[in-house]
Amino acid sequence: MLAPEISMEGYVMKHWSLAGSTAAIALFAGAAQADVTPAEVWQNWQDLSASYDQTITGTATESGDALVVSDLTMTSEEDGITVVSTIPEVRFTAKGDGTVEITMTDSYAVTFDNAADSTSAEITVSQPGMVVTASGTADATDYAFAAPSVEIRLAKVDGQDAAAAGADVAATMANIAGHYLVTGTDTAKTLDSEFSADSLNLKAVVKDPETQTDLNMTASVAGLSGKAAGNFMGVDMEDFGEALKAGTTMDFSVSYGAVAYDMNVTEPTGPTMIRGGSQGGSLQLAMDAARLLLATSGKGVEIAISGPEIPLPQVSLSYAESAMNFLVPLAKSDTPQDFTAVFKLIDLAVPEDLWAMVDPTGQIPHDPATLIIDTKGQMTVTTDIADDDAMAALGDAPPAALNALEITEIRAKVAGAEISGNGALTFDNTDLATFGGFPAPTGKLDFKLLGVNSLMDKLMAMGLMPEDALMGARMGLAMLARPVTGPDDLTSSLEFRDKHFYANGQQLQ
């Protein structure tokens, strides 16, 4: 029995060694395939510039393991505006591990010339310590970048020194890092990128003698980060509908931390001040031929405004949270597609001075207001919404039919009154007669109403609500709602069933 055991061990060891050798070969082969050279990276820059209708020139010379490009100039023109970037030196250095390190002059100039009105501007981009590392392949080169800081400063306006001409404008980002990868041909490119920065600071001091206006603004944003991805299919982006049809997609998102800004404008009529900030927020925009997504959020937002046209010494607004999320189908389809519609504004507070203009005696509570609309559902898109010609041909007709609506939450709270509810409905788009041109619904909605009657009484006493309007509103409430514990604690159950409408079990249609 010993010999077969030894034989089996030898068989296993032999194949293990073979597998290990194969893995090593594959690993080194993959690394070799992933190598890029300085010349290939420089060629990649030229190819990318050409694909974006830029002209790039420069004198390339070899220096040891490096390719040095002197007087690199990139030129582009669109809508009569010519943009020229000039970098004195860019050095592409092979690192010996299949990557190329790219360094460049600490600062360079970018000029803008507008032929239409013969105006020009020049900015200076300063990025000391910026290092870009290229890796991947010659056909798919990934660029990772990092810099302690990047400053963009307005240097000249119409040939004159900007600061001396009364325009001292600069933006500075600290501790930047990220990467971007562009692959594909001129007619089908794919983008994948991300970035982060510890902070962004803006400063602008602008003086206009002609209008006797001075602007002094500062702003800061902490903890910036973002991602971008997409496919760009070689269609003129000015015809965005056609680009989407061809397969263009995009997905851009950014998040940020604390924000602060302070802007002061001095005019002959007097000074205007806008000051505020937030605890952070986010933004996402994604789009393709099938759908559009727009989502935003913010927390701890404050803003204060004063000026000669504002009837108060200062107007201050704040809210604890805001959110918006819209997901809408765009492509024509014979079947229902999902949609989302969400809007939130939590604890909106206004100053007592503003309340005093409508409620000088304090008859109604001045608590912060809240509005929440959280819905989703399905719709059938009958016309490609991204097709401008098809949309124009519709006239007043809608481009989609509503199939289903789910109200996850609806809540409105203001001046001591609150309405909240939820429910779900489906719609029969073949029946537009039963409910006066609206698709016949089936389903149920439940609502709670607190403090509504008291608020209406106070509004009438303040002269903000006519007595006949109050009577009409009370009659409507009596039909649609019923008291739970008293006249200011109401509930309402609205049901659509069998082409009829019921309120709290009573048929009204």
BANUFI-768978 format. One record per residue (C-alpha): y, z, x; residue in one letter. Coordinates in Angstrom, 3 decimals. Each point is the difference from the previous one (the first is absolute). Example, Ala and Ser with C-alpha at 12.3 -4.5 7.8 and 13.67 -1.06 7.14 Angstrom:
2
{atom {-4.500 7.800 12.300} a}
{atom {3.440 -0.660 1.370} s}
% end
This chain:
509
{atom {0.000 0.000 0.000} m}
{atom {2.316 0.444 3.013} l}
{atom {0.222 -3.677 0.939} a}
{atom {1.189 -1.210 -3.411} p}
{atom {2.668 2.713 -0.029} e}
{atom {1.250 -1.082 3.447} i}
{atom {-0.080 -3.618 -1.111} s}
{atom {2.045 0.724 -3.095} m}
{atom {2.566 1.951 2.029} e}
{atom {0.363 -2.902 2.395} g}
{atom {0.456 -2.424 -2.893} y}
{atom {2.744 2.161 -1.534} v}
{atom {1.793 0.476 3.329} m}
{atom {-0.153 -3.721 0.743} k}
{atom {1.596 -0.944 -3.319} h}
{atom {2.503 2.857 0.184} w}
{atom {1.156 -1.307 3.382} s}
{atom {0.213 -3.516 -1.383} l}
{atom {2.000 1.173 -3.009} a}
{atom {2.311 1.988 2.251} g}
{atom {0.551 -2.957 2.264} s}
{atom {0.676 -2.251 -2.983} t}
{atom {2.527 2.492 -1.379} a}
{atom {1.746 0.202 3.354} a}
{atom {0.152 -3.789 0.280} i}
{atom {1.379 -0.261 -3.527} a}
{atom {2.574 2.693 0.758} l}
{atom {1.238 -1.712 3.151} f}
{atom {-0.122 -3.391 -1.666} a}
{atom {2.125 1.320 -2.843} g}
{atom {2.456 1.473 2.480} a}
{atom {0.194 -3.283 1.845} a}
{atom {0.634 -1.863 -3.240} q}
{atom {2.736 2.486 -0.826} a}
{atom {1.859 -0.537 3.292} d}
{atom {3.459 -1.530 -0.035} v}
{atom {1.985 -1.238 2.978} t}
{atom {3.768 0.085 0.586} p}
{atom {0.172 -3.785 -0.436} a}
{atom {-1.885 0.178 -3.301} e}
{atom {2.280 2.735 -1.331} v}
{atom {3.100 -1.985 0.984} w}
{atom {-1.484 -3.044 -1.730} q}
{atom {-0.717 2.152 -3.061} n}
{atom {3.680 0.992 -0.116} w}
{atom {0.990 -3.647 0.117} q}
{atom {-2.490 -0.955 -2.724} d}
{atom {1.160 2.833 -2.269} l}
{atom {3.638 -0.970 0.466} s}
{atom {-0.769 -3.624 -0.816} a}
{atom {-1.871 1.023 -3.161} s}
{atom {3.142 1.821 -1.174} y}
{atom {2.218 -3.018 0.794} d}
{atom {1.442 1.729 3.054} q}
{atom {0.710 -1.716 3.300} t}
{atom {-1.000 2.079 3.023} i}
{atom {0.849 -0.872 3.574} t}
{atom {-0.194 1.705 3.366} g}
{atom {-0.899 -0.522 3.644} t}
{atom {-3.509 1.262 0.746} a}
{atom {-1.103 0.860 3.536} t}
{atom {-3.065 1.806 1.357} e}
{atom {0.417 3.205 1.967} s}
{atom {-3.313 1.543 1.046} g}
{atom {-1.813 1.169 -3.159} d}
{atom {3.109 -0.646 -2.079} a}
{atom {1.610 -2.931 -1.717} l}
{atom {3.778 0.438 -0.003} v}
{atom {2.112 -1.859 -2.544} v}
{atom {3.697 -0.082 0.836} s}
{atom {2.807 -0.681 -2.457} d}
{atom {-2.294 0.020 -3.021} l}
{atom {1.960 -1.415 -2.931} t}
{atom {-1.113 -0.175 -3.641} m}
{atom {2.055 -2.099 -2.420} t}
{atom {-0.373 -0.381 -3.768} s}
{atom {2.171 -1.519 -2.707} e}
{atom {-0.021 0.475 -3.759} e}
{atom {2.637 -0.617 -2.683} d}
{atom {2.593 -0.893 2.620} g}
{atom {-0.454 3.227 1.980} i}
{atom {-1.218 -0.314 3.582} t}
{atom {-1.659 3.028 1.604} v}
{atom {-0.488 0.092 3.775} v}
{atom {-1.780 2.792 1.888} s}
{atom {0.253 0.031 3.792} t}
{atom {-2.147 2.288 2.178} i}
{atom {0.726 -0.195 3.749} p}
{atom {-3.587 0.736 1.053} e}
{atom {-3.394 0.500 -1.629} v}
{atom {-2.944 0.949 2.224} r}
{atom {-3.618 -0.602 -1.089} f}
{atom {-2.294 2.008 2.296} t}
{atom {-3.818 -0.109 -0.011} a}
{atom {-1.332 3.589 -0.029} k}
{atom {-3.489 -0.843 1.233} g}
{atom {-1.713 1.174 -3.191} d}
{atom {0.499 -3.133 -2.074} g}
{atom {3.423 1.064 -1.267} t}
{atom {3.503 -1.095 0.922} v}
{atom {2.957 2.357 0.307} e}
{atom {3.319 -1.446 -1.099} i}
{atom {3.253 1.503 1.222} t}
{atom {3.482 -1.385 -0.284} m}
{atom {3.630 0.588 0.848} t}
{atom {1.226 3.288 -1.451} d}
{atom {2.536 -1.749 -2.234} s}
{atom {0.723 -3.481 -1.299} y}
{atom {2.424 -1.784 -2.308} a}
{atom {-0.498 -1.675 -3.375} v}
{atom {2.781 -2.241 -1.318} t}
{atom {0.626 -1.256 -3.538} f}
{atom {2.180 -3.043 -0.628} d}
{atom {0.912 -1.106 -3.515} n}
{atom {1.092 -3.631 -0.005} a}
{atom {1.167 0.181 -3.608} a}
{atom {2.876 2.387 0.654} d}
{atom {0.192 -0.101 3.823} s}
{atom {-0.809 3.692 0.334} t}
{atom {-2.230 1.619 2.584} s}
{atom {-1.482 3.319 0.963} a}
{atom {-1.983 1.356 2.914} e}
{atom {-2.285 3.011 0.119} i}
{atom {-1.482 1.726 3.028} t}
{atom {-3.598 1.197 -0.165} v}
{atom {-0.704 2.797 2.492} s}
{atom {-3.611 1.095 0.473} q}
{atom {-0.401 1.738 3.382} p}
{atom {-3.623 0.820 0.740} g}
{atom {-1.374 -2.410 -2.612} m}
{atom {-3.576 -0.991 0.858} v}
{atom {-2.051 -2.528 -1.951} v}
{atom {-3.727 -0.355 0.648} t}
{atom {-1.726 -3.230 -1.029} a}
{atom {-3.741 -0.010 -0.627} s}
{atom {-2.602 -1.939 -1.930} g}
{atom {-0.390 -3.718 0.519} t}
{atom {2.266 -2.940 0.647} a}
{atom {-0.383 -1.024 -3.657} d}
{atom {0.364 3.512 -1.435} a}
{atom {2.241 2.117 2.188} t}
{atom {0.806 3.542 -1.067} d}
{atom {3.269 1.487 1.258} y}
{atom {0.279 3.785 0.278} a}
{atom {3.493 1.268 0.724} f}
{atom {1.637 3.301 0.870} a}
{atom {3.515 1.014 1.015} a}
{atom {1.863 3.301 0.405} p}
{atom {2.928 -1.481 -1.902} s}
{atom {1.457 -3.238 -1.325} v}
{atom {3.685 -0.436 -0.747} e}
{atom {1.563 -2.926 -1.833} i}
{atom {3.778 -0.059 0.384} r}
{atom {2.619 -2.414 -1.259} l}
{atom {1.598 -1.299 3.213} a}
{atom {2.367 -2.792 -1.048} k}
{atom {1.630 -1.388 -3.127} v}
{atom {1.447 -3.507 0.249} d}
{atom {-0.025 0.287 3.774} g}
{atom {1.868 3.304 0.150} q}
{atom {-1.359 3.389 1.011} d}
{atom {-1.268 1.507 -3.262} a}
{atom {1.136 3.583 0.594} a}
{atom {3.462 -1.154 1.079} a}
{atom {0.151 -2.205 -3.108} a}
{atom {-0.730 3.023 -2.173} g}
{atom {-3.752 -0.355 -0.548} a}
{atom {-2.094 2.589 1.852} d}
{atom {-3.456 -0.415 -1.556} v}
{atom {-3.350 1.081 1.473} a}
{atom {-3.550 0.867 -1.030} a}
{atom {-2.394 1.993 2.200} t}
{atom {-3.718 0.657 -0.392} m}
{atom {-1.838 2.614 2.076} a}
{atom {-3.604 -0.005 1.240} n}
{atom {-1.110 -3.307 -1.468} i}
{atom {-3.660 -1.030 0.044} a}
{atom {-2.123 -2.558 -1.786} g}
{atom {-1.746 -3.328 0.183} h}
{atom {-0.067 -3.421 -1.586} y}
{atom {-2.660 -2.685 -0.104} l}
{atom {0.612 -3.541 -1.199} v}
{atom {-2.999 -2.313 -0.219} t}
{atom {-0.707 -3.443 -1.404} g}
{atom {1.605 -3.414 0.111} t}
{atom {3.481 -1.151 -0.952} d}
{atom {-1.214 -0.654 -3.553} t}
{atom {-1.964 3.229 -0.462} a}
{atom {1.186 3.102 1.833} k}
{atom {-1.145 3.581 -0.479} t}
{atom {2.190 3.001 0.842} l}
{atom {-1.152 3.549 0.666} d}
{atom {2.538 2.498 1.312} s}
{atom {1.078 3.623 -0.049} e}
{atom {2.760 2.066 1.530} f}
{atom {1.334 3.533 0.269} s}
{atom {3.192 1.620 1.236} a}
{atom {1.030 3.616 0.274} d}
{atom {3.470 -0.747 -1.338} s}
{atom {2.546 -2.616 -0.953} l}
{atom {3.715 0.708 0.371} n}
{atom {2.820 -2.222 -1.256} l}
{atom {3.684 0.207 0.818} k}
{atom {2.835 -2.202 -1.200} a}
{atom {3.746 0.394 0.580} v}
{atom {1.862 -2.995 -1.435} v}
{atom {3.760 -0.476 -0.342} k}
{atom {1.527 -2.897 -1.949} d}
{atom {3.780 -0.204 0.538} p}
{atom {0.412 -2.743 -2.597} e}
{atom {-1.309 2.130 -2.865} t}
{atom {0.983 3.300 1.632} q}
{atom {-3.566 1.194 -0.431} t}
{atom {-1.942 2.260 2.361} d}
{atom {-3.757 0.616 -0.213} l}
{atom {-1.771 2.793 1.815} n}
{atom {-3.726 0.293 -0.678} m}
{atom {-2.977 1.791 1.550} t}
{atom {-3.595 0.019 -1.202} a}
{atom {-3.303 1.294 1.321} s}
{atom {-3.634 -0.451 -0.991} v}
{atom {-2.861 2.032 1.487} a}
{atom {-3.680 -0.834 0.298} g}
{atom {-0.025 -3.728 -0.695} l}
{atom {-3.307 -1.834 -0.241} s}
{atom {-1.091 -3.239 -1.544} g}
{atom {-2.629 -2.689 -0.313} k}
{atom {0.128 -3.698 -0.787} a}
{atom {-2.768 -2.490 -0.651} a}
{atom {-0.182 -3.424 -1.501} g}
{atom {-1.092 -3.608 0.027} n}
{atom {2.620 -2.703 0.361} f}
{atom {-1.317 -3.383 -0.996} m}
{atom {2.525 -2.421 1.464} g}
{atom {1.969 -0.613 -3.221} v}
{atom {3.795 0.081 -0.126} d}
{atom {0.689 3.647 -0.846} m}
{atom {3.100 -1.005 -1.947} e}
{atom {-2.446 -1.278 -2.640} d}
{atom {-1.772 3.315 -0.230} f}
{atom {-2.050 -0.932 -3.062} g}
{atom {-1.601 -2.904 1.877} e}
{atom {-0.575 2.230 3.017} a}
{atom {-1.888 2.491 -2.182} l}
{atom {-2.089 -2.775 -1.521} k}
{atom {-0.905 -1.184 3.502} a}
{atom {-1.354 3.442 0.884} g}
{atom {2.975 1.878 1.419} t}
{atom {-0.398 3.773 -0.309} t}
{atom {2.053 2.959 1.164} m}
{atom {-0.399 3.759 0.072} d}
{atom {2.855 2.043 1.484} f}
{atom {0.304 3.773 -0.074} s}
{atom {2.296 2.545 1.620} v}
{atom {0.272 3.768 -0.160} s}
{atom {2.720 2.272 1.311} y}
{atom {0.910 3.653 0.389} g}
{atom {3.331 1.761 -0.355} a}
{atom {3.018 -2.208 -0.688} v}
{atom {3.676 0.910 0.373} a}
{atom {3.095 -2.160 -0.362} y}
{atom {3.757 0.520 -0.029} d}
{atom {2.472 -2.763 -0.811} m}
{atom {3.782 0.310 -0.159} n}
{atom {2.253 -2.876 -1.034} v}
{atom {3.790 0.249 0.238} t}
{atom {2.001 -2.484 -2.094} e}
{atom {3.626 -0.183 -1.120} p}
{atom {-1.093 1.489 -3.345} t}
{atom {-1.564 3.007 1.714} g}
{atom {-3.176 1.201 1.744} p}
{atom {-3.521 -0.477 -1.359} t}
{atom {-2.931 2.110 1.165} m}
{atom {-3.723 -0.539 -0.551} i}
{atom {-2.377 2.531 1.499} r}
{atom {-3.668 0.735 -0.624} g}
{atom {-3.573 -0.035 1.156} g}
{atom {-3.608 0.549 -0.943} s}
{atom {-3.168 1.673 1.222} q}
{atom {-1.794 -3.322 0.367} g}
{atom {-1.617 -2.824 -1.892} g}
{atom {-1.909 -3.260 0.125} s}
{atom {0.102 -3.645 -1.051} l}
{atom {-2.769 -2.567 -0.455} q}
{atom {0.295 -3.657 -0.953} l}
{atom {-3.124 -2.127 -0.315} a}
{atom {-0.283 -3.466 -1.486} m}
{atom {-2.379 -2.919 -0.294} d}
{atom {-0.666 -2.720 -2.539} a}
{atom {-1.818 2.463 -2.269} a}
{atom {2.198 3.100 -0.083} r}
{atom {3.190 1.801 0.990} l}
{atom {0.070 3.649 1.051} l}
{atom {3.212 1.971 0.474} l}
{atom {-0.201 3.730 0.655} a}
{atom {2.684 2.447 1.115} t}
{atom {0.272 3.762 0.286} s}
{atom {2.584 2.551 1.071} g}
{atom {0.300 3.783 0.216} k}
{atom {2.861 2.446 0.183} g}
{atom {2.775 -2.547 -0.490} v}
{atom {3.650 1.115 -0.003} e}
{atom {3.213 -2.000 -0.200} i}
{atom {3.668 1.001 -0.228} a}
{atom {2.855 -2.413 -0.736} i}
{atom {3.745 0.457 -0.100} s}
{atom {2.811 -2.511 -0.180} g}
{atom {3.233 -1.028 -1.698} p}
{atom {-1.790 -1.748 -2.877} e}
{atom {-2.240 2.973 -0.792} i}
{atom {1.521 2.374 -2.595} p}
{atom {-1.493 3.086 1.669} l}
{atom {0.583 1.530 3.425} p}
{atom {-3.631 -0.837 0.817} q}
{atom {-3.091 -1.193 -1.842} v}
{atom {-3.276 1.376 1.331} s}
{atom {-3.421 -1.163 -1.172} l}
{atom {-3.447 1.106 1.080} s}
{atom {-3.588 -0.397 -1.055} y}
{atom {-3.248 1.498 1.207} a}
{atom {-2.145 -3.116 -0.124} e}
{atom {0.023 -3.645 -0.995} s}
{atom {-2.755 -2.591 -0.171} a}
{atom {-0.446 -3.547 -1.174} m}
{atom {-3.230 -1.996 -0.029} n}
{atom {-0.259 -3.451 -1.540} f}
{atom {-3.155 -2.102 0.319} l}
{atom {0.357 -3.252 -1.917} v}
{atom {-2.404 -2.965 -0.162} p}
{atom {1.643 -3.331 0.818} l}
{atom {-2.726 -2.620 -0.310} a}
{atom {-0.894 -1.783 -3.209} k}
{atom {-3.360 1.169 -1.308} s}
{atom {-2.129 -0.322 -3.107} d}
{atom {-1.119 3.620 0.315} t}
{atom {2.013 3.255 -0.100} p}
{atom {1.261 1.405 3.315} q}
{atom {1.007 3.543 0.924} d}
{atom {3.602 1.129 0.294} f}
{atom {1.712 3.280 0.839} t}
{atom {3.503 1.175 -0.853} a}
{atom {1.096 3.434 1.225} v}
{atom {3.488 1.493 0.239} f}
{atom {0.810 3.613 0.845} k}
{atom {3.250 1.871 0.503} l}
{atom {-0.579 3.737 0.345} i}
{atom {2.667 2.725 -0.349} d}
{atom {3.160 -2.100 0.041} l}
{atom {2.922 2.418 0.304} a}
{atom {3.692 -0.790 -0.479} v}
{atom {2.958 2.278 0.835} p}
{atom {1.550 2.381 -2.503} e}
{atom {3.282 -1.893 0.284} d}
{atom {-1.723 -3.030 -1.482} l}
{atom {-1.689 2.057 -2.699} w}
{atom {3.388 1.479 -0.884} a}
{atom {1.284 -3.448 -0.973} m}
{atom {-2.562 -0.265 -2.830} v}
{atom {-0.758 3.677 -0.636} d}
{atom {3.023 2.106 0.968} p}
{atom {-1.170 3.044 -2.007} t}
{atom {-3.560 -0.031 1.327} g}
{atom {-1.732 -0.466 -3.340} q}
{atom {-3.015 -1.816 1.440} i}
{atom {-2.198 0.973 2.967} p}
{atom {0.975 -1.670 3.255} h}
{atom {-3.491 0.038 1.449} d}
{atom {-1.136 -2.877 2.236} p}
{atom {-1.334 -3.039 -1.863} a}
{atom {-3.373 -1.688 0.459} t}
{atom {-1.327 -3.390 -1.072} l}
{atom {-3.618 -1.094 0.511} i}
{atom {-1.544 -3.247 -1.221} i}
{atom {-3.547 -0.417 1.286} d}
{atom {-1.856 -2.953 -1.523} t}
{atom {-2.673 -2.558 0.768} k}
{atom {-1.780 -2.681 -1.944} g}
{atom {-1.075 -3.604 -0.139} q}
{atom {1.780 -3.272 -0.681} m}
{atom {-0.968 -3.647 -0.118} t}
{atom {2.351 -2.137 2.073} v}
{atom {0.468 -3.358 -1.731} t}
{atom {2.380 -1.537 2.565} t}
{atom {0.097 0.355 3.785} d}
{atom {2.910 2.411 0.390} i}
{atom {0.718 -1.115 3.584} a}
{atom {0.389 -3.622 -1.152} d}
{atom {3.730 -0.472 -0.618} d}
{atom {-0.433 -3.304 -1.839} d}
{atom {-2.689 1.359 -2.310} a}
{atom {2.081 3.093 -0.768} m}
{atom {3.072 -2.120 -0.771} a}
{atom {-2.062 -2.154 -2.377} a}
{atom {-0.929 3.107 -2.029} l}
{atom {3.499 0.524 -1.318} g}
{atom {0.024 3.275 -1.958} d}
{atom {-3.796 0.208 -0.270} a}
{atom {-1.685 2.817 1.955} p}
{atom {-2.178 -0.935 3.018} p}
{atom {-2.695 2.539 -0.921} a}
{atom {-1.699 1.662 -2.959} a}
{atom {-0.512 3.771 -0.140} l}
{atom {-3.658 0.961 -0.551} n}
{atom {-0.131 3.740 0.591} a}
{atom {2.354 2.859 0.835} l}
{atom {-0.929 3.492 1.155} e}
{atom {2.754 2.604 0.145} i}
{atom {-1.244 2.525 2.525} t}
{atom {3.193 2.036 -0.359} e}
{atom {3.415 -0.410 -1.498} i}
{atom {2.484 2.854 0.289} r}
{atom {3.731 0.308 -0.475} a}
{atom {1.747 3.341 0.557} k}
{atom {3.752 0.461 -0.304} v}
{atom {2.485 2.575 -1.329} a}
{atom {-2.688 2.407 -1.175} g}
{atom {-2.055 -2.574 -1.914} a}
{atom {-3.285 -1.531 1.084} e}
{atom {-2.221 -2.794 -1.301} i}
{atom {-3.434 -0.611 1.491} s}
{atom {-2.966 -2.116 -0.972} g}
{atom {-2.966 -2.185 0.869} n}
{atom {-2.408 -2.394 -1.636} g}
{atom {-1.493 -3.481 0.089} a}
{atom {0.323 -3.226 -2.000} l}
{atom {-1.662 -3.404 -0.068} t}
{atom {1.681 -3.082 -1.447} f}
{atom {-1.165 -2.934 -2.115} d}
{atom {2.053 -2.967 1.167} n}
{atom {-1.387 -2.195 -2.781} t}
{atom {1.811 2.154 -2.576} d}
{atom {3.768 -0.234 0.389} l}
{atom {0.750 0.392 -3.706} a}
{atom {-1.047 3.539 -0.894} t}
{atom {2.598 1.708 2.208} f}
{atom {2.830 -2.507 -0.133} g}
{atom {-0.812 -2.283 2.947} g}
{atom {-1.542 2.693 2.180} f}
{atom {-3.753 -0.143 0.793} p}
{atom {-1.865 2.287 -2.395} a}
{atom {-0.874 3.260 1.816} p}
{atom {-3.031 2.263 -0.319} t}
{atom {-0.018 3.489 1.458} g}
{atom {1.702 3.380 -0.010} k}
{atom {3.037 1.638 1.597} l}
{atom {0.584 3.773 0.053} d}
{atom {3.397 1.602 0.626} f}
{atom {1.509 3.474 0.262} k}
{atom {3.690 0.651 -0.669} l}
{atom {1.716 3.244 1.050} l}
{atom {3.632 0.905 -0.669} g}
{atom {0.943 -3.378 -1.481} v}
{atom {1.450 1.360 -3.261} n}
{atom {2.090 2.601 1.819} s}
{atom {1.360 -2.625 2.389} l}
{atom {1.004 -2.282 -2.890} m}
{atom {1.800 2.898 -1.741} d}
{atom {1.943 0.767 3.177} k}
{atom {0.876 -3.649 0.580} l}
{atom {1.393 -0.228 -3.530} m}
{atom {1.995 3.211 0.490} a}
{atom {1.432 -1.467 3.212} m}
{atom {1.010 -3.175 -1.816} g}
{atom {-2.397 -2.146 2.012} l}
{atom {-2.310 -0.802 -2.935} m}
{atom {1.296 -1.013 -3.465} p}
{atom {-1.359 1.910 -2.978} e}
{atom {-1.537 -3.101 -1.614} d}
{atom {-1.804 -0.795 3.269} a}
{atom {-1.304 3.567 0.082} l}
{atom {-1.309 -0.318 -3.559} m}
{atom {-1.722 -3.298 0.828} g}
{atom {-1.622 1.503 3.082} a}
{atom {-1.230 3.020 -1.951} r}
{atom {-1.506 -2.255 -2.675} m}
{atom {-1.789 -2.000 2.686} g}
{atom {-1.370 3.178 1.586} l}
{atom {-1.152 1.266 -3.396} a}
{atom {-1.980 -3.214 -0.515} m}
{atom {-1.536 -0.200 3.459} l}
{atom {-0.359 3.638 1.132} a}
{atom {-1.079 3.327 -1.389} r}
{atom {0.888 3.564 1.077} p}
{atom {-2.486 2.100 1.936} v}
{atom {1.634 3.434 0.307} t}
{atom {3.507 -0.828 -1.237} g}
{atom {2.567 -2.779 -0.510} p}
{atom {0.496 -0.397 3.767} d}
{atom {-3.699 -0.196 0.875} d}
{atom {-1.260 -3.314 -1.344} l}
{atom {-3.045 -2.174 0.479} t}
{atom {-0.598 -3.592 -0.947} s}
{atom {-3.213 -2.002 -0.164} s}
{atom {0.623 -3.715 -0.482} l}
{atom {-3.009 -2.175 -0.695} e}
{atom {-0.460 -3.732 -0.516} f}
{atom {-3.239 -0.764 -1.824} r}
{atom {-1.287 -2.914 -2.070} d}
{atom {3.404 -1.750 0.013} k}
{atom {1.688 3.172 -1.327} h}
{atom {2.275 2.635 1.515} f}
{atom {-0.605 3.744 -0.484} y}
{atom {2.198 2.942 0.973} a}
{atom {-1.807 3.326 0.063} n}
{atom {-2.697 -1.456 -2.235} g}
{atom {2.417 -1.394 -2.585} q}
{atom {0.073 -3.774 -0.440} q}
{atom {3.510 -1.422 0.432} l}
{atom {-0.943 -3.686 0.196} q}
% end
